[in-house]
């Protein structure tokens, strides 16, 4: 093994530049290639996100920024993630190489891709992590505050910030919990560790989170329209709760070995590091039970959302603390076994980063190929319409896309288990007219309007006799409305159905 070399006096500005540069390298392809992935075609309207209780998201995305823009939204998110990396590293008291290792592993972990691929999510993803980190920092400082009045004021401020964070994206509530669990885990190894005191701190933070949740609930009742469900309901409605625990265990184990979604492969390194820690805890027999249980909970927390999902859909974007846990466990293990200064360790971290570069680039590259293919189809459809019905542009340009492409239609471009990155606008949501029409517009192909109920009723009887795309006769104008038959079965319902 090579002898260790020492890095001293790391500078927070240098650490930021290091993190931000790695982020730009990791997302270089995404930053330089326009890709209209699923959901990015949806326009940001005045009521955006309100039906999901995300009034904070609406405030930033619609009122403050006026929408999302591919390059700006992503670069802003990477900037905020880089700042978060530094603050979390400081929160965990990582110094020297450990701080650089943590920031590098945190900012490049491919799970972030499943957040920032959504333009509307990209804007607030990094912000949610940053606000959560600030809240935990503020909580720790408030605990040491002697003035009762100041403590009440600061605790109230934390509650308000957490409430706002929930209004950005409800799953952000897990971030302060995970951060505190990790801090609790680190405390166990200190000589002056006081279990009762740390538990009381944890209960106090939990109480503040509960109060912030109540405040958020009241804010939704005041700000957001009456709704029949919400964000969580969309995942827990439908399906069966039978064997829910076993299903969650299966998903959790697949995530631990990096086999649940594309790009998660390196998480197995954190799992192996955890196993080495578990073994050491049993050998040393110092606070074994509490160390074991805390680390186990830390490994469970990033994937906890899957425990309440019954509809079978487990998007990787829900695992938004996995990069924190992944980076922490590896860096903590290196520090614990005093391996972080060896050259072989730096080589190993570099190989992990290169692997992350590959996964992230591959994800966005495959999505880009699907986008280009979808755009070519859109251009061909528009070309046929303009040639067959040259007077169509003088009408109200109403169009109806019947059916959808089979999922395997884009299989040659799709990466296994790549979720949204493998989605095509012609098959997502079983062929949504709202999505497809907006895609044509955002891809700068054509501007169409949704078919009205009256014209749909006049045309629907004729659709069954039409052939399926790519047959040119799959496009037909009936009563000044164009019908495009993409599949053999009716797709997503129209707005009036």
C-alpha positions in Angstrom: 0.0 0.0 0.0 1.3 3.4 -0.9 2.3 5.7 2.0 -0.1 8.5 2.9 0.2 12.1 1.8 -1.4 14.9 3.8 -3.6 17.7 2.6 -4.0 20.6 5.0 -5.9 23.8 5.3 -8.7 23.2 2.8 -10.5 26.4 1.8 -14.3 26.5 1.6 -14.2 28.5 -1.6 -11.8 26.0 -3.1 -14.1 23.2 -2.0 -17.0 24.9 -3.7 -15.1 25.4 -6.9 -14.0 21.7 -6.7 -17.6 20.6 -6.1 -19.1 22.8 -8.8 -16.5 21.9 -11.4 -17.2 18.2 -10.7 -21.0 18.9 -11.1 -20.4 20.6 -14.4 -18.2 17.7 -15.6 -20.8 15.2 -14.5 -23.7 16.9 -16.3 -21.7 18.2 -19.2 -23.8 16.4 -21.8 -27.1 17.5 -20.2 -25.9 21.1 -20.1 -24.8 21.2 -23.7 -27.5 19.2 -25.4 -31.2 20.3 -25.5 -33.4 17.3 -24.5 -37.1 17.6 -24.0 -37.8 14.7 -21.7 -41.2 13.7 -20.3 -42.7 16.4 -18.1 -40.5 19.2 -19.5 -43.1 19.8 -22.2 -45.7 20.8 -19.6 -46.1 24.6 -19.4 -45.8 26.4 -16.1 -49.3 27.9 -15.5 -50.5 30.2 -12.7 -51.9 27.2 -10.7 -48.9 25.0 -11.3 -48.2 22.6 -8.4 -51.1 23.9 -6.3 -53.2 20.7 -6.8 -50.2 18.8 -5.2 -49.9 21.2 -2.3 -46.7 22.7 -3.6 -47.4 26.4 -3.2 -43.7 27.1 -2.5 -42.8 25.4 -5.7 -45.4 27.5 -7.5 -44.1 30.7 -5.9 -40.5 30.1 -7.1 -41.2 28.5 -10.5 -44.1 30.6 -11.7 -44.0 33.9 -9.8 -40.3 34.3 -9.3 -38.6 32.7 -12.3 -41.5 32.6 -14.8 -40.9 29.0 -15.7 -37.9 26.7 -16.1 -35.2 26.9 -18.7 -33.0 23.9 -19.6 -29.6 25.3 -19.1 -30.3 27.9 -16.3 -32.5 25.5 -14.2 -29.8 22.8 -14.3 -26.9 25.1 -13.6 -28.7 26.8 -10.7 -29.5 23.4 -9.2 -25.9 22.2 -9.5 -24.8 25.5 -7.9 -27.2 24.9 -4.9 -26.2 21.2 -4.6 -22.5 22.3 -4.5 -23.2 24.8 -1.7 -25.2 22.1 0.1 -22.3 19.6 -0.3 -19.9 22.0 1.5 -22.4 22.8 4.3 -23.2 19.1 4.9 -19.5 18.3 4.9 -19.0 21.0 7.5 -22.0 19.7 9.5 -20.4 16.3 9.6 -17.0 17.9 10.5 -15.1 16.3 7.7 -11.7 17.9 7.2 -8.9 17.8 4.6 -9.3 15.0 2.1 -12.4 13.7 3.8 -14.3 16.9 2.9 -13.2 16.7 -0.7 -14.2 13.0 -0.9 -17.6 13.7 0.6 -18.4 16.6 -1.7 -17.2 14.6 -4.8 -19.3 11.5 -3.9 -22.3 13.6 -2.9 -22.5 15.8 -6.0 -21.8 13.0 -8.6 -24.1 10.3 -7.3 -26.4 9.5 -10.2 -29.6 9.6 -8.1 -29.5 13.4 -8.5 -30.0 12.9 -12.2 -33.5 11.6 -11.6 -34.2 14.9 -9.8 -32.7 17.4 -12.1 -33.9 15.8 -15.4 -37.2 17.5 -14.6 -36.9 21.2 -15.4 -39.5 22.1 -12.8 -37.8 19.9 -10.1 -34.3 20.9 -11.1 -35.0 24.5 -9.9 -35.9 23.5 -6.4 -34.0 20.2 -5.8 -30.8 21.7 -4.7 -32.7 24.4 -2.7 -34.6 21.8 -0.7 -31.4 20.1 0.4 -29.8 23.4 1.2 -32.7 24.7 3.3 -32.9 21.3 5.2 -29.2 21.6 6.0 -29.5 25.2 7.2 -32.4 24.1 9.5 -30.3 21.3 11.1 -27.3 23.8 11.5 -29.6 26.3 13.1 -31.2 23.7 15.3 -27.7 22.7 16.7 -26.8 26.3 17.4 -30.2 27.0 19.0 -29.7 24.1 21.4 -26.6 25.9 22.8 -28.4 29.2 23.0 -28.9 30.3 26.6 -31.6 32.9 26.1 -35.1 31.3 26.3 -36.6 34.0 24.1 -34.0 33.6 21.4 -34.4 29.8 21.5 -38.2 30.1 21.0 -37.7 32.5 18.1 -35.1 30.4 16.4 -37.1 27.2 16.8 -40.1 29.0 15.3 -37.9 30.1 12.4 -36.8 26.5 11.8 -40.4 25.4 11.8 -41.3 28.0 9.2 -38.4 27.1 7.0 -39.3 23.4 7.2 -42.9 24.3 6.4 -41.8 26.2 3.3 -39.5 23.2 2.4 -42.5 20.9 2.5 -44.3 23.3 0.1 -41.5 22.8 -2.4 -41.6 19.0 -2.3 -43.1 17.0 0.5 -40.3 14.3 0.4 -37.8 17.0 1.6 -39.0 16.3 5.1 -36.7 13.2 5.2 -33.5 15.2 4.7 -33.3 16.8 8.2 -34.2 13.5 9.7 -31.4 11.7 7.9 -28.9 14.5 8.7 -29.7 14.3 12.4 -29.5 10.5 12.4 -26.0 10.8 10.9 -25.0 13.4 13.5 -26.4 11.1 16.2 -24.4 8.2 14.8 -21.2 10.3 14.9 -21.9 11.3 18.5 -21.9 7.7 19.6 -18.2 7.5 19.0 -17.3 10.5 21.2 -16.1 9.9 24.7 -18.6 12.3 26.2 -21.6 10.7 24.4 -24.8 11.1 26.5 -27.5 8.9 25.1 -30.4 10.5 27.0 -29.4 14.1 26.0 -29.1 13.1 22.3 -32.4 11.4 22.4 -34.0 14.5 23.9 -32.5 16.6 21.1 -33.8 14.2 18.5 -37.3 14.3 20.1 -37.2 18.1 20.1 -36.3 18.2 16.4 -39.0 15.6 15.7 -41.5 17.9 17.5 -40.4 20.9 15.4 -40.9 18.8 12.3 -44.4 17.7 13.4 -45.3 21.4 14.0 -43.9 22.4 10.6 -46.1 19.6 9.1 -49.2 21.0 10.8 -48.3 24.5 9.6 -47.8 23.2 6.1 -51.2 21.4 6.3 -52.9 24.6 7.3 -51.1 26.6 4.6 -52.3 24.1 2.0 -55.9 24.5 3.2 -55.6 28.3 2.9 -53.5 28.6 -0.3 -54.3 25.6 -2.4 -57.6 24.6 -4.1 -59.7 21.9 -2.7 -58.5 18.6 -4.0 -59.4 14.9 -4.0 -55.9 13.7 -3.1 -52.3 14.8 -3.2 -48.8 13.9 -3.8 -48.6 11.0 -1.4 -52.1 9.8 -2.4 -50.9 9.4 -6.0 -48.5 6.7 -4.8 -50.6 4.9 -2.2 -53.8 4.7 -4.2 -54.4 1.6 -6.3 -52.6 -1.6 -6.1 -52.5 -4.0 -3.1 -51.0 -3.6 0.4 -50.6 -7.4 0.7 -47.0 -8.4 1.5 -46.1 -4.7 1.7 -43.3 -5.3 4.2 -41.8 -8.0 2.0 -42.1 -5.9 -1.1 -40.3 -3.0 0.7 -37.5 -5.4 1.9 -37.0 -6.6 -1.7 -36.8 -3.0 -3.0 -34.5 -2.0 -0.2 -32.1 -4.9 -0.8 -32.0 -4.2 -4.5 -31.1 -0.6 -3.7 -28.4 -1.7 -1.3 -26.7 -3.8 -4.0 -27.2 -1.1 -6.6 -29.6 -3.1 -8.7 -32.8 -1.1 -8.5 -32.4 1.7 -11.0 -29.8 2.6 -13.6 -26.8 4.4 -12.1 -27.2 3.1 -8.5 -24.5 0.4 -8.9 -21.9 2.1 -6.8 -24.2 2.1 -3.7 -23.0 -1.4 -3.2 -19.7 0.1 -2.0 -21.5 1.9 0.8 -23.2 -1.3 1.7 -19.9 -3.2 1.8 -18.5 -0.4 3.9 -21.4 -0.7 6.3 -20.9 -4.4 6.6 -17.3 -3.8 7.6 -18.5 -1.4 10.2 -21.1 -3.8 11.5 -18.4 -6.5 11.9 -16.1 -4.1 13.7 -18.8 -3.0 16.1 -19.4 -6.6 17.2 -15.7 -7.2 17.6 -15.0 -4.1 19.7 -18.2 -4.4 21.7 -18.5 -0.7 22.5 -22.1 0.7 22.3 -22.6 -2.2 19.9 -26.4 -2.2 19.9 -26.9 1.5 19.5 -24.2 1.8 16.8 -25.6 -1.2 14.9 -29.3 0.0 15.0 -28.5 3.6 14.1 -26.4 2.6 11.1 -29.1 0.2 10.0 -31.8 2.9 10.2 -29.5 5.3 8.2 -29.3 2.6 5.5 -33.1 2.3 5.5 -34.0 5.9 5.5 -33.2 6.9 1.9 -35.6 4.3 0.6 -38.3 4.6 3.3 -40.8 6.2 0.9 -41.1 2.8 -0.9 -42.6 1.3 2.3 -45.9 3.3 1.8 -46.2 2.9 -2.0 -48.8 0.4 -3.1 -49.2 1.2 -6.8 -46.0 -0.5 -7.7 -44.3 2.7 -9.1 -41.1 3.6 -7.2 -39.4 6.4 -9.0 -35.7 6.9 -8.0 -36.3 10.6 -7.5 -38.0 9.7 -4.2 -34.7 8.4 -2.8 -33.4 12.0 -2.4 -31.2 11.3 0.7 -29.4 8.4 -0.9 -26.5 10.5 -2.1 -26.0 11.9 1.5 -26.0 8.4 3.0 -23.8 7.0 0.2 -21.1 9.7 0.6 -21.2 9.7 4.4 -20.8 6.0 4.9 -17.9 5.7 2.5 -16.0 8.7 4.0 -16.8 7.8 7.6 -15.5 4.3 6.9 -12.3 5.6 5.4 -11.8 7.9 8.5 -12.8 5.1 10.9 -10.2 2.8 9.5 -7.7 5.7 8.9 -7.6 5.0 5.1 -8.5 8.4 3.8 -4.9 9.6 3.3 -3.6 6.8 1.3 -3.0 7.2 -2.4 -4.8 4.0 -3.2 -7.9 5.5 -1.6 -7.7 8.5 -3.8 -7.4 6.2 -6.8 -10.5 4.3 -5.7 -12.5 7.5 -5.2 -11.5 8.7 -8.6 -12.7 5.4 -10.2 -16.0 5.9 -8.5 -16.3 9.4 -9.8 -15.5 8.2 -13.4 -18.2 5.6 -13.0 -20.6 8.2 -12.0 -19.7 10.4 -14.9 -20.4 7.5 -17.2 -23.8 6.6 -15.7 -25.0 10.2 -15.7 -23.8 10.9 -19.2 -25.3 7.7 -20.5 -28.7 8.5 -18.9 -28.9 11.9 -20.6 -27.5 10.6 -23.8 -30.2 7.9 -24.0 -32.9 10.4 -23.2 -31.5 12.7 -25.9 -31.7 9.9 -28.5 -35.4 9.2 -27.6 -36.2 12.9 -27.8 -34.6 13.2 -31.2 -36.5 10.2 -32.4 -39.8 11.5 -31.0 -39.1 14.9 -32.7 -38.5 13.2 -36.0 -41.9 11.4 -35.7 -43.5 14.7 -34.8 -42.0 16.4 -37.8 -43.2 13.6 -40.1 -46.7 13.7 -38.7 -46.8 17.5 -39.2 -45.4 17.1 -42.8 -48.1 14.6 -43.7 -50.8 16.8 -42.2 -49.6 19.9 -44.1 -49.4 18.0 -47.4 -52.6 16.1 -47.2 -54.6 19.0 -45.8 -53.0 22.3 -46.8 -56.0 24.2 -45.5 -55.7 22.8 -42.0 -53.6 25.8 -40.9 -56.5 28.1 -41.6 -58.8 26.1 -39.3 -58.7 26.0 -35.5 -56.0 23.3 -35.8 -57.8 20.8 -33.6 -56.1 17.5 -33.3 -56.6 14.2 -31.5 -54.0 11.5 -31.0 -55.7 8.2 -30.5 -53.8 5.5 -28.6 -50.1 5.3 -27.9 -46.9 3.6 -28.9 -46.1 0.3 -27.3 -43.5 0.6 -24.5 -41.0 -1.5 -26.6 -41.2 1.0 -29.5 -38.1 2.8 -28.1 -36.4 -0.2 -26.5 -33.3 0.2 -28.7 -32.6 3.6 -27.1 -33.7 2.8 -23.6 -31.4 1.9 -20.7 -32.6 -0.8 -18.3 -34.4 0.6 -15.2 -33.8 4.1 -16.3 -37.4 5.3 -15.5 -38.1 8.8 -16.8 -34.9 8.7 -19.0 -36.4 5.9 -21.0 -39.8 7.5 -21.5 -41.3 8.5 -24.8 -43.9 11.2 -25.1 -45.9 8.9 -27.3 -46.2 6.2 -24.7 -46.0 8.0 -21.3 -49.4 8.1 -19.5 -50.7 5.8 -22.2 -50.6 8.5 -24.8 -51.6 11.8 -23.3 -52.9 14.4 -25.8 -52.0 17.2 -23.4 -48.4 16.0 -23.3 -48.1 15.2 -27.0 -49.6 18.6 -28.2 -47.3 20.5 -25.8 -44.3 18.4 -27.0 -45.0 19.5 -30.6 -45.0 23.1 -29.4 -42.0 23.0 -27.1 -40.0 21.0 -29.7 -40.8 23.8 -32.2 -42.6 21.5 -34.6 -46.1 22.8 -34.7 -48.8 24.5 -32.6 -52.0 22.5 -32.4 -55.1 22.7 -30.2 -56.9 19.9 -28.3 -60.0 18.6 -30.0 -63.3 19.7 -28.6 -66.0 17.3 -27.4 -68.3 18.2 -30.3 -65.7 17.3 -32.9 -64.5 14.3 -31.0 -68.1 12.9 -31.0 -68.3 13.4 -34.7 -65.0 11.6 -35.4 -64.8 8.8 -32.9 -66.9 6.3 -34.9 -64.5 6.6 -37.9 -61.3 5.9 -35.9 -61.8 2.1 -35.7 -61.5 1.8 -39.4 -58.2 3.7 -39.7 -54.9 2.0 -39.9 -52.1 2.5 -37.3 -49.1 4.8 -37.6 -46.7 4.8 -39.5 -49.2 4.1 -42.3 -49.9 7.6 -43.9 -53.6 6.8 -43.7 -53.4 6.8 -40.0 -53.7 10.5 -40.3 -57.2 11.7 -41.3 -59.1 15.0 -41.1 -62.8 14.7 -40.1 -64.9 17.8 -39.8 -61.8 20.0 -39.7 -60.2 18.1 -36.9 -57.2 15.9 -37.6 -57.1 12.4 -36.1 -53.7 10.6 -35.7 -54.0 7.0 -34.8 -50.9 6.0 -32.9 -52.1 2.6 -31.5 -54.9 0.1 -31.7 -56.4 0.9 -28.3 -57.7 4.2 -26.9 -55.2 6.0 -24.9 -55.4 8.4 -22.0 -58.8 10.1 -21.5 -59.4 13.6 -22.9 -60.1 16.5 -20.6 -63.8 16.3 -21.1 -64.0 12.5 -20.6 
